[in-house]
């Protein structure tokens, strides 16, 4: 896993947290949920290829 990916995930987490707090205090809980869901989907689209690559590497390791 690249260090750059970890920083991207942390940045998305910080932004989602700040936006969520602002929306929560302004009484817009529905938009807060959508922002959190969008952040989760974004991070998953970054992580899933890395997890797939990890499983492929493990599979190749045990095929020896």
mmCIF file of the N, C-alpha and C atoms, coordinates in Angstrom:
data_MODEL
# 
_entry.id   MODEL 
# 
loop_
_atom_site.group_PDB 
_atom_site.id 
_atom_site.type_symbol 
_atom_site.label_atom_id 
_atom_site.label_alt_id 
_atom_site.label_comp_id 
_atom_site.label_asym_id 
_atom_site.label_entity_id 
_atom_site.label_seq_id 
_atom_site.pdbx_PDB_ins_code 
_atom_site.Cartn_x 
_atom_site.Cartn_y 
_atom_site.Cartn_z 
_atom_site.occupancy 
_atom_site.B_iso_or_equiv 
_atom_site.pdbx_formal_charge 
_atom_site.auth_seq_id 
_atom_site.auth_comp_id 
_atom_site.auth_asym_id 
_atom_site.auth_atom_id 
_atom_site.pdbx_PDB_model_num 
ATOM 1   N N  . UNK A 1 1  ? 0.846   -1.183  0.000  1.00 0.00 ? 1  UNK A N  1 
ATOM 2   C CA . UNK A 1 1  ? 0.000   0.000   0.000  1.00 0.00 ? 1  UNK A CA 1 
ATOM 3   C C  . UNK A 1 1  ? 0.883   1.235   0.000  1.00 0.00 ? 1  UNK A C  1 
ATOM 4   N N  . UNK A 1 2  ? 0.527   2.166   -0.796 1.00 0.00 ? 2  UNK A N  1 
ATOM 5   C CA . UNK A 1 2  ? 1.297   3.385   -0.912 1.00 0.00 ? 2  UNK A CA 1 
ATOM 6   C C  . UNK A 1 2  ? 0.969   4.337   0.228  1.00 0.00 ? 2  UNK A C  1 
ATOM 7   N N  . UNK A 1 3  ? 1.972   5.110   0.613  1.00 0.00 ? 3  UNK A N  1 
ATOM 8   C CA . UNK A 1 3  ? 1.769   6.096   1.672  1.00 0.00 ? 3  UNK A CA 1 
ATOM 9   C C  . UNK A 1 3  ? 0.837   7.199   1.175  1.00 0.00 ? 3  UNK A C  1 
ATOM 10  N N  . UNK A 1 4  ? 0.911   7.498   -0.115 1.00 0.00 ? 4  UNK A N  1 
ATOM 11  C CA . UNK A 1 4  ? 0.051   8.518   -0.703 1.00 0.00 ? 4  UNK A CA 1 
ATOM 12  C C  . UNK A 1 4  ? -1.427  8.155   -0.540 1.00 0.00 ? 4  UNK A C  1 
ATOM 13  N N  . UNK A 1 5  ? -1.751  6.888   -0.674 1.00 0.00 ? 5  UNK A N  1 
ATOM 14  C CA . UNK A 1 5  ? -3.128  6.433   -0.508 1.00 0.00 ? 5  UNK A CA 1 
ATOM 15  C C  . UNK A 1 5  ? -3.608  6.651   0.925  1.00 0.00 ? 5  UNK A C  1 
ATOM 16  N N  . UNK A 1 6  ? -2.734  6.415   1.880  1.00 0.00 ? 6  UNK A N  1 
ATOM 17  C CA . UNK A 1 6  ? -3.099  6.619   3.287  1.00 0.00 ? 6  UNK A CA 1 
ATOM 18  C C  . UNK A 1 6  ? -3.403  8.094   3.551  1.00 0.00 ? 6  UNK A C  1 
ATOM 19  N N  . UNK A 1 7  ? -2.601  8.977   2.970  1.00 0.00 ? 7  UNK A N  1 
ATOM 20  C CA . UNK A 1 7  ? -2.847  10.409  3.149  1.00 0.00 ? 7  UNK A CA 1 
ATOM 21  C C  . UNK A 1 7  ? -4.151  10.844  2.480  1.00 0.00 ? 7  UNK A C  1 
ATOM 22  N N  . UNK A 1 8  ? -4.462  10.264  1.333  1.00 0.00 ? 8  UNK A N  1 
ATOM 23  C CA . UNK A 1 8  ? -5.728  10.576  0.659  1.00 0.00 ? 8  UNK A CA 1 
ATOM 24  C C  . UNK A 1 8  ? -6.917  10.153  1.524  1.00 0.00 ? 8  UNK A C  1 
ATOM 25  N N  . UNK A 1 9  ? -6.825  8.959   2.093  1.00 0.00 ? 9  UNK A N  1 
ATOM 26  C CA . UNK A 1 9  ? -7.910  8.450   2.936  1.00 0.00 ? 9  UNK A CA 1 
ATOM 27  C C  . UNK A 1 9  ? -8.079  9.328   4.171  1.00 0.00 ? 9  UNK A C  1 
ATOM 28  N N  . UNK A 1 10 ? -6.962  9.737   4.759  1.00 0.00 ? 10 UNK A N  1 
ATOM 29  C CA . UNK A 1 10 ? -7.029  10.618  5.930  1.00 0.00 ? 10 UNK A CA 1 
ATOM 30  C C  . UNK A 1 10 ? -7.648  11.960  5.570  1.00 0.00 ? 10 UNK A C  1 
ATOM 31  N N  . UNK A 1 11 ? -7.295  12.505  4.416  1.00 0.00 ? 11 UNK A N  1 
ATOM 32  C CA . UNK A 1 11 ? -7.859  13.792  3.988  1.00 0.00 ? 11 UNK A CA 1 
ATOM 33  C C  . UNK A 1 11 ? -9.368  13.684  3.773  1.00 0.00 ? 11 UNK A C  1 
ATOM 34  N N  . UNK A 1 12 ? -9.808  12.594  3.154  1.00 0.00 ? 12 UNK A N  1 
ATOM 35  C CA . UNK A 1 12 ? -11.243 12.402  2.953  1.00 0.00 ? 12 UNK A CA 1 
ATOM 36  C C  . UNK A 1 12 ? -11.945 12.262  4.299  1.00 0.00 ? 12 UNK A C  1 
ATOM 37  N N  . UNK A 1 13 ? -11.331 11.543  5.224  1.00 0.00 ? 13 UNK A N  1 
ATOM 38  C CA . UNK A 1 13 ? -11.926 11.392  6.549  1.00 0.00 ? 13 UNK A CA 1 
ATOM 39  C C  . UNK A 1 13 ? -12.075 12.714  7.270  1.00 0.00 ? 13 UNK A C  1 
ATOM 40  N N  . UNK A 1 14 ? -11.052 13.564  7.188  1.00 0.00 ? 14 UNK A N  1 
ATOM 41  C CA . UNK A 1 14 ? -11.108 14.877  7.830  1.00 0.00 ? 14 UNK A CA 1 
ATOM 42  C C  . UNK A 1 14 ? -12.185 15.741  7.191  1.00 0.00 ? 14 UNK A C  1 
ATOM 43  N N  . UNK A 1 15 ? -12.235 15.755  5.853  1.00 0.00 ? 15 UNK A N  1 
ATOM 44  C CA . UNK A 1 15 ? -13.241 16.568  5.167  1.00 0.00 ? 15 UNK A CA 1 
ATOM 45  C C  . UNK A 1 15 ? -14.663 16.085  5.454  1.00 0.00 ? 15 UNK A C  1 
ATOM 46  N N  . UNK A 1 16 ? -14.861 14.793  5.461  1.00 0.00 ? 16 UNK A N  1 
ATOM 47  C CA . UNK A 1 16 ? -16.196 14.247  5.742  1.00 0.00 ? 16 UNK A CA 1 
ATOM 48  C C  . UNK A 1 16 ? -16.605 14.578  7.174  1.00 0.00 ? 16 UNK A C  1 
ATOM 49  N N  . UNK A 1 17 ? -15.668 14.504  8.100  1.00 0.00 ? 17 UNK A N  1 
ATOM 50  C CA . UNK A 1 17 ? -15.972 14.825  9.492  1.00 0.00 ? 17 UNK A CA 1 
ATOM 51  C C  . UNK A 1 17 ? -16.360 16.288  9.646  1.00 0.00 ? 17 UNK A C  1 
ATOM 52  N N  . UNK A 1 18 ? -15.607 17.177  9.038  1.00 0.00 ? 18 UNK A N  1 
ATOM 53  C CA . UNK A 1 18 ? -15.910 18.611  9.138  1.00 0.00 ? 18 UNK A CA 1 
ATOM 54  C C  . UNK A 1 18 ? -17.250 18.927  8.487  1.00 0.00 ? 18 UNK A C  1 
ATOM 55  N N  . UNK A 1 19 ? -17.453 18.421  7.274  1.00 0.00 ? 19 UNK A N  1 
ATOM 56  C CA . UNK A 1 19 ? -18.737 18.663  6.600  1.00 0.00 ? 19 UNK A CA 1 
ATOM 57  C C  . UNK A 1 19 ? -19.898 18.049  7.375  1.00 0.00 ? 19 UNK A C  1 
ATOM 58  N N  . UNK A 1 20 ? -19.681 16.881  7.936  1.00 0.00 ? 20 UNK A N  1 
ATOM 59  C CA . UNK A 1 20 ? -20.732 16.229  8.724  1.00 0.00 ? 20 UNK A CA 1 
ATOM 60  C C  . UNK A 1 20 ? -21.117 17.039  9.945  1.00 0.00 ? 20 UNK A C  1 
ATOM 61  N N  . UNK A 1 21 ? -20.126 17.597  10.634 1.00 0.00 ? 21 UNK A N  1 
ATOM 62  C CA . UNK A 1 21 ? -20.416 18.408  11.815 1.00 0.00 ? 21 UNK A CA 1 
ATOM 63  C C  . UNK A 1 21 ? -21.160 19.685  11.442 1.00 0.00 ? 21 UNK A C  1 
ATOM 64  N N  . UNK A 1 22 ? -20.742 20.317  10.349 1.00 0.00 ? 22 UNK A N  1 
ATOM 65  C CA . UNK A 1 22 ? -21.419 21.544  9.904  1.00 0.00 ? 22 UNK A CA 1 
ATOM 66  C C  . UNK A 1 22 ? -22.865 21.236  9.537  1.00 0.00 ? 22 UNK A C  1 
ATOM 67  N N  . UNK A 1 23 ? -23.077 20.166  8.793  1.00 0.00 ? 23 UNK A N  1 
ATOM 68  C CA . UNK A 1 23 ? -24.443 19.813  8.387  1.00 0.00 ? 23 UNK A CA 1 
ATOM 69  C C  . UNK A 1 23 ? -25.289 19.379  9.576  1.00 0.00 ? 23 UNK A C  1 
ATOM 70  N N  . UNK A 1 24 ? -24.679 18.693  10.529 1.00 0.00 ? 24 UNK A N  1 
ATOM 71  C CA . UNK A 1 24 ? -25.422 18.242  11.711 1.00 0.00 ? 24 UNK A CA 1 
ATOM 72  C C  . UNK A 1 24 ? -25.892 19.423  12.550 1.00 0.00 ? 24 UNK A C  1 
ATOM 73  N N  . UNK A 1 25 ? -25.016 20.399  12.734 1.00 0.00 ? 25 UNK A N  1 
ATOM 74  C CA . UNK A 1 25 ? -25.387 21.552  13.551 1.00 0.00 ? 25 UNK A CA 1 
ATOM 75  C C  . UNK A 1 25 ? -26.364 22.479  12.845 1.00 0.00 ? 25 UNK A C  1 
ATOM 76  N N  . UNK A 1 26 ? -26.449 22.394  11.523 1.00 0.00 ? 26 UNK A N  1 
ATOM 77  C CA . UNK A 1 26 ? -27.417 23.213  10.810 1.00 0.00 ? 26 UNK A CA 1 
ATOM 78  C C  . UNK A 1 26 ? -28.746 22.482  10.607 1.00 0.00 ? 26 UNK A C  1 
ATOM 79  N N  . UNK A 1 27 ? -28.851 21.260  11.148 1.00 0.00 ? 27 UNK A N  1 
ATOM 80  C CA . UNK A 1 27 ? -30.110 20.537  11.099 1.00 0.00 ? 27 UNK A CA 1 
ATOM 81  C C  . UNK A 1 27 ? -30.342 19.758  9.822  1.00 0.00 ? 27 UNK A C  1 
ATOM 82  N N  . UNK A 1 28 ? -29.306 19.441  9.113  1.00 0.00 ? 28 UNK A N  1 
ATOM 83  C CA . UNK A 1 28 ? -29.447 18.711  7.853  1.00 0.00 ? 28 UNK A CA 1 
ATOM 84  C C  . UNK A 1 28 ? -28.823 17.323  7.991  1.00 0.00 ? 28 UNK A C  1 
ATOM 85  N N  . UNK A 1 29 ? -29.487 16.484  8.756  1.00 0.00 ? 29 UNK A N  1 
ATOM 86  C CA . UNK A 1 29 ? -28.962 15.145  9.015  1.00 0.00 ? 29 UNK A CA 1 
ATOM 87  C C  . UNK A 1 29 ? -28.964 14.265  7.768  1.00 0.00 ? 29 UNK A C  1 
ATOM 88  N N  . UNK A 1 30 ? -29.935 14.493  6.864  1.00 0.00 ? 30 UNK A N  1 
ATOM 89  C CA . UNK A 1 30 ? -29.995 13.683  5.649  1.00 0.00 ? 30 UNK A CA 1 
ATOM 90  C C  . UNK A 1 30 ? -28.785 13.936  4.765  1.00 0.00 ? 30 UNK A C  1 
ATOM 91  N N  . UNK A 1 31 ? -28.410 15.203  4.618  1.00 0.00 ? 31 UNK A N  1 
ATOM 92  C CA . UNK A 1 31 ? -27.230 15.530  3.818  1.00 0.00 ? 31 UNK A CA 1 
ATOM 93  C C  . UNK A 1 31 ? -25.956 15.041  4.490  1.00 0.00 ? 31 UNK A C  1 
ATOM 94  N N  . UNK A 1 32 ? -25.936 15.049  5.820  1.00 0.00 ? 32 UNK A N  1 
ATOM 95  C CA . UNK A 1 32 ? -24.779 14.524  6.542  1.00 0.00 ? 32 UNK A CA 1 
ATOM 96  C C  . UNK A 1 32 ? -24.586 13.045  6.222  1.00 0.00 ? 32 UNK A C  1 
ATOM 97  N N  . UNK A 1 33 ? -25.671 12.298  6.201  1.00 0.00 ? 33 UNK A N  1 
ATOM 98  C CA . UNK A 1 33 ? -25.603 10.879  5.862  1.00 0.00 ? 33 UNK A CA 1 
ATOM 99  C C  . UNK A 1 33 ? -25.095 10.677  4.446  1.00 0.00 ? 33 UNK A C  1 
ATOM 100 N N  . UNK A 1 34 ? -25.577 11.487  3.504  1.00 0.00 ? 34 UNK A N  1 
ATOM 101 C CA . UNK A 1 34 ? -25.152 11.356  2.111  1.00 0.00 ? 34 UNK A CA 1 
ATOM 102 C C  . UNK A 1 34 ? -23.676 11.697  1.934  1.00 0.00 ? 34 UNK A C  1 
ATOM 103 N N  . UNK A 1 35 ? -23.186 12.707  2.671  1.00 0.00 ? 35 UNK A N  1 
ATOM 104 C CA . UNK A 1 35 ? -21.769 13.059  2.609  1.00 0.00 ? 35 UNK A CA 1 
ATOM 105 C C  . UNK A 1 35 ? -20.926 11.914  3.156  1.00 0.00 ? 35 UNK A C  1 
ATOM 106 N N  . UNK A 1 36 ? -21.358 11.319  4.262  1.00 0.00 ? 36 UNK A N  1 
ATOM 107 C CA . UNK A 1 36 ? -20.626 10.192  4.828  1.00 0.00 ? 36 UNK A CA 1 
ATOM 108 C C  . UNK A 1 36 ? -20.621 8.997   3.869  1.00 0.00 ? 36 UNK A C  1 
ATOM 109 N N  . UNK A 1 37 ? -21.752 8.740   3.255  1.00 0.00 ? 37 UNK A N  1 
ATOM 110 C CA . UNK A 1 37 ? -21.849 7.641   2.301  1.00 0.00 ? 37 UNK A CA 1 
ATOM 111 C C  . UNK A 1 37 ? -20.964 7.883   1.079  1.00 0.00 ? 37 UNK A C  1 
ATOM 112 N N  . UNK A 1 38 ? -20.943 9.109   0.586  1.00 0.00 ? 38 UNK A N  1 
ATOM 113 C CA . UNK A 1 38 ? -20.097 9.442   -0.560 1.00 0.00 ? 38 UNK A CA 1 
ATOM 114 C C  . UNK A 1 38 ? -18.616 9.280   -0.211 1.00 0.00 ? 38 UNK A C  1 
ATOM 115 N N  . UNK A 1 39 ? -18.235 9.693   0.992  1.00 0.00 ? 39 UNK A N  1 
ATOM 116 C CA . UNK A 1 39 ? -16.850 9.508   1.421  1.00 0.00 ? 39 UNK A CA 1 
ATOM 117 C C  . UNK A 1 39 ? -16.476 8.044   1.514  1.00 0.00 ? 39 UNK A C  1 
ATOM 118 N N  . UNK A 1 40 ? -17.379 7.232   2.038  1.00 0.00 ? 40 UNK A N  1 
ATOM 119 C CA . UNK A 1 40 ? -17.134 5.799   2.142  1.00 0.00 ? 40 UNK A CA 1 
ATOM 120 C C  . UNK A 1 40 ? -16.978 5.160   0.768  1.00 0.00 ? 40 UNK A C  1 
ATOM 121 N N  . UNK A 1 41 ? -17.839 5.509   -0.156 1.00 0.00 ? 41 UNK A N  1 
ATOM 122 C CA . UNK A 1 41 ? -17.767 4.947   -1.506 1.00 0.00 ? 41 UNK A CA 1 
ATOM 123 C C  . UNK A 1 41 ? -16.474 5.371   -2.200 1.00 0.00 ? 41 UNK A C  1 
ATOM 124 N N  . UNK A 1 42 ? -16.080 6.620   -2.018 1.00 0.00 ? 42 UNK A N  1 
ATOM 125 C CA . UNK A 1 42 ? -14.842 7.103   -2.618 1.00 0.00 ? 42 UNK A CA 1 
ATOM 126 C C  . UNK A 1 42 ? -13.633 6.333   -2.100 1.00 0.00 ? 42 UNK A C  1 
ATOM 127 N N  . UNK A 1 43 ? -13.575 6.153   -0.794 1.00 0.00 ? 43 UNK A N  1 
ATOM 128 C CA . UNK A 1 43 ? -12.446 5.428   -0.201 1.00 0.00 ? 43 UNK A CA 1 
ATOM 129 C C  . UNK A 1 43 ? -12.459 3.962   -0.627 1.00 0.00 ? 43 UNK A C  1 
ATOM 130 N N  . UNK A 1 44 ? -13.620 3.364   -0.698 1.00 0.00 ? 44 UNK A N  1 
ATOM 131 C CA . UNK A 1 44 ? -13.694 1.964   -1.133 1.00 0.00 ? 44 UNK A CA 1 
ATOM 132 C C  . UNK A 1 44 ? -13.224 1.787   -2.573 1.00 0.00 ? 44 UNK A C  1 
ATOM 133 N N  . UNK A 1 45 ? -13.519 2.767   -3.437 1.00 0.00 ? 45 UNK A N  1 
ATOM 134 C CA . UNK A 1 45 ? -13.049 2.652   -4.813 1.00 0.00 ? 45 UNK A CA 1 
ATOM 135 C C  . UNK A 1 45 ? -11.530 2.749   -4.887 1.00 0.00 ? 45 UNK A C  1 
ATOM 136 N N  . UNK A 1 46 ? -10.904 3.380   -3.918 1.00 0.00 ? 46 UNK A N  1 
ATOM 137 C CA . UNK A 1 46 ? -9.439  3.445   -3.878 1.00 0.00 ? 46 UNK A CA 1 
ATOM 138 C C  . UNK A 1 46 ? -8.850  2.178   -3.272 1.00 0.00 ? 46 UNK A C  1 
ATOM 139 N N  . UNK A 1 47 ? -9.531  1.569   -2.313 1.00 0.00 ? 47 UNK A N  1 
ATOM 140 C CA . UNK A 1 47 ? -8.960  0.455   -1.566 1.00 0.00 ? 47 UNK A CA 1 
ATOM 141 C C  . UNK A 1 47 ? -9.196  -0.896  -2.238 1.00 0.00 ? 47 UNK A C  1 
ATOM 142 N N  . UNK A 1 48 ? -10.318 -1.080  -2.883 1.00 0.00 ? 48 UNK A N  1 
ATOM 143 C CA . UNK A 1 48 ? -10.663 -2.385  -3.459 1.00 0.00 ? 48 UNK A CA 1 
ATOM 144 C C  . UNK A 1 48 ? -9.599  -2.900  -4.439 1.00 0.00 ? 48 UNK A C  1 
ATOM 145 N N  . UNK A 1 49 ? -9.048  -2.079  -5.342 1.00 0.00 ? 49 UNK A N  1 
ATOM 146 C CA . UNK A 1 49 ? -7.978  -2.614  -6.209 1.00 0.00 ? 49 UNK A CA 1 
ATOM 147 C C  . UNK A 1 49 ? -6.744  -3.079  -5.430 1.00 0.00 ? 49 UNK A C  1 
ATOM 148 N N  . UNK A 1 50 ? -6.415  -2.400  -4.366 1.00 0.00 ? 50 UNK A N  1 
ATOM 149 C CA . UNK A 1 50 ? -5.266  -2.818  -3.557 1.00 0.00 ? 50 UNK A CA 1 
ATOM 150 C C  . UNK A 1 50 ? -5.540  -4.145  -2.856 1.00 0.00 ? 50 UNK A C  1 
ATOM 151 N N  . UNK A 1 51 ? -6.754  -4.327  -2.382 1.00 0.00 ? 51 UNK A N  1 
ATOM 152 C CA . UNK A 1 51 ? -7.111  -5.588  -1.735 1.00 0.00 ? 51 UNK A CA 1 
ATOM 153 C C  . UNK A 1 51 ? -7.111  -6.718  -2.763 1.00 0.00 ? 51 UNK A C  1 
ATOM 154 N N  . UNK A 1 52 ? -7.601  -6.441  -3.953 1.00 0.00 ? 52 UNK A N  1 
ATOM 155 C CA . UNK A 1 52 ? -7.583  -7.450  -5.015 1.00 0.00 ? 52 UNK A CA 1 
ATOM 156 C C  . UNK A 1 52 ? -6.144  -7.850  -5.350 1.00 0.00 ? 52 UNK A C  1 
ATOM 157 N N  . UNK A 1 53 ? -5.277  -6.862  -5.453 1.00 0.00 ? 53 UNK A N  1 
ATOM 158 C CA . UNK A 1 53 ? -3.865  -7.147  -5.732 1.00 0.00 ? 53 UNK A CA 1 
ATOM 159 C C  . UNK A 1 53 ? -3.232  -7.971  -4.614 1.00 0.00 ? 53 UNK A C  1 
ATOM 160 N N  . UNK A 1 54 ? -3.590  -7.676  -3.369 1.00 0.00 ? 54 UNK A N  1 
ATOM 161 C CA . UNK A 1 54 ? -3.077  -8.441  -2.234 1.00 0.00 ? 54 UNK A CA 1 
ATOM 162 C C  . UNK A 1 54 ? -3.503  -9.907  -2.327 1.00 0.00 ? 54 UNK A C  1 
ATOM 163 N N  . UNK A 1 55 ? -4.771  -10.163 -2.624 1.00 0.00 ? 55 UNK A N  1 
ATOM 164 C CA . UNK A 1 55 ? -5.248  -11.536 -2.739 1.00 0.00 ? 55 UNK A CA 1 
ATOM 165 C C  . UNK A 1 55 ? -4.607  -12.262 -3.913 1.00 0.00 ? 55 UNK A C  1 
ATOM 166 N N  . UNK A 1 56 ? -4.373  -11.560 -5.013 1.00 0.00 ? 56 UNK A N  1 
ATOM 167 C CA . UNK A 1 56 ? -3.696  -12.179 -6.149 1.00 0.00 ? 56 UNK A CA 1 
ATOM 168 C C  . UNK A 1 56 ? -2.261  -12.559 -5.790 1.00 0.00 ? 56 UNK A C  1 
ATOM 169 N N  . UNK A 1 57 ? -1.583  -11.692 -5.047 1.00 0.00 ? 57 UNK A N  1 
ATOM 170 C CA . UNK A 1 57 ? -0.212  -11.986 -4.623 1.00 0.00 ? 57 UNK A CA 1 
ATOM 171 C C  . UNK A 1 57 ? -0.174  -13.188 -3.688 1.00 0.00 ? 57 UNK A C  1 
ATOM 172 N N  . UNK A 1 58 ? -1.122  -13.255 -2.762 1.00 0.00 ? 58 UNK A N  1 
ATOM 173 C CA . UNK A 1 58 ? -1.187  -14.390 -1.840 1.00 0.00 ? 58 UNK A CA 1 
ATOM 174 C C  . UNK A 1 58 ? -1.478  -15.672 -2.593 1.00 0.00 ? 58 UNK A C  1 
ATOM 175 N N  . UNK A 1 59 ? -2.387  -15.605 -3.573 1.00 0.00 ? 59 UNK A N  1 
ATOM 176 C CA . UNK A 1 59 ? -2.710  -16.783 -4.368 1.00 0.00 ? 59 UNK A CA 1 
ATOM 177 C C  . UNK A 1 59 ? -1.488  -17.283 -5.152 1.00 0.00 ? 59 UNK A C  1 
ATOM 178 N N  . UNK A 1 60 ? -0.748  -16.360 -5.745 1.00 0.00 ? 60 UNK A N  1 
ATOM 179 C CA . UNK A 1 60 ? 0.462   -16.740 -6.481 1.00 0.00 ? 60 UNK A CA 1 
ATOM 180 C C  . UNK A 1 60 ? 1.526   -17.319 -5.546 1.00 0.00 ? 60 UNK A C  1 
ATOM 181 N N  . UNK A 1 61 ? 1.587   -16.802 -4.340 1.00 0.00 ? 61 UNK A N  1 
ATOM 182 C CA . UNK A 1 61 ? 2.567   -17.293 -3.376 1.00 0.00 ? 61 UNK A CA 1 
ATOM 183 C C  . UNK A 1 61 ? 2.323   -18.750 -3.034 1.00 0.00 ? 61 UNK A C  1 
ATOM 184 N N  . UNK A 1 62 ? 1.062   -19.141 -2.860 1.00 0.00 ? 62 UNK A N  1 
ATOM 185 C CA . UNK A 1 62 ? 0.743   -20.494 -2.484 1.00 0.00 ? 62 UNK A CA 1 
ATOM 186 C C  . UNK A 1 62 ? 0.635   -21.460 -3.656 1.00 0.00 ? 62 UNK A C  1 
ATOM 187 N N  . UNK A 1 63 ? 0.723   -20.957 -4.883 1.00 0.00 ? 63 UNK A N  1 
ATOM 188 C CA . UNK A 1 63 ? 0.721   -21.830 -6.049 1.00 0.00 ? 63 UNK A CA 1 
ATOM 189 C C  . UNK A 1 63 ? 2.084   -22.462 -6.288 1.00 0.00 ? 63 UNK A C  1 
ATOM 190 N N  . UNK A 1 64 ? 3.084   -22.020 -5.595 1.00 0.00 ? 64 UNK A N  1 
ATOM 191 C CA . UNK A 1 64 ? 4.421   -22.573 -5.782 1.00 0.00 ? 64 UNK A CA 1 
ATOM 192 C C  . UNK A 1 64 ? 4.409   -24.010 -5.395 1.00 0.00 ? 64 UNK A C  1 
# 
